[in-house]
Amino acid sequence: MGVLQGTLDLIVLRTLQTMGAMHAYAIATRLEQISDDLLHLNQGTLYPALVRLEQQGRIKGAWGKTETNREAKFYSITKSGEKALEEETRRWRLMSGLVEKLLGEGA
């Protein structure tokens, strides 16, 4: 299943808020686990989102070692990212509520 446009940033920020600093592969693996393997993120989807979020100052990256002793960039959420997550979560809930309401009409 693909990611709805505009939701990837939201779920990446939420994952980092919940789990703490993670590298890209761990983020992708975590999202697959949580979605019961319905969500599969390839590098071409996840990496541009991480770059975009870092450029926006919503996450910051720092190089470190993975569990298998490989170099990887670990991302963590920033104060700006926390604020954006709060705003986007509120916006998402309003929008998804509206969509549910509209889909329920006439049913």
FENLIN-V657257 format. One record per backbone hydrogen bond with DSSP energy under -1.0 kcal/mol. CO is the residue of the C=O (numbers start at 1). NH is the residue of the N-H. If there is no record, write none. Layout:
# FENLIN-V657257
CO_NH, CO_NH
This chain:
# FENLIN-V657257
1_40, 4_7, 7_11, 8_12, 9_13, 10_14, 11_15, 12_16, 13_17, 14_18, 15_19, 16_20, 22_75, 23_27, 24_28, 25_29, 26_30, 27_31, 28_32, 29_33, 30_34, 31_35, 32_37, 33_36, 35_38, 42_45, 42_46, 43_47, 46_50, 47_51, 48_52, 49_53, 50_54, 51_55, 52_56, 53_58, 53_59, 54_57, 58_78, 60_76, 62_74, 64_72, 66_69, 70_66, 72_64, 74_62, 75_22, 76_60, 78_82, 79_83, 80_84, 81_85, 82_86, 83_87, 84_88, 85_89, 86_90, 87_91, 88_92, 89_93, 90_94, 91_95, 92_96, 93_97, 94_98, 95_99, 96_100, 97_101, 98_102, 99_103, 100_104, 104_107
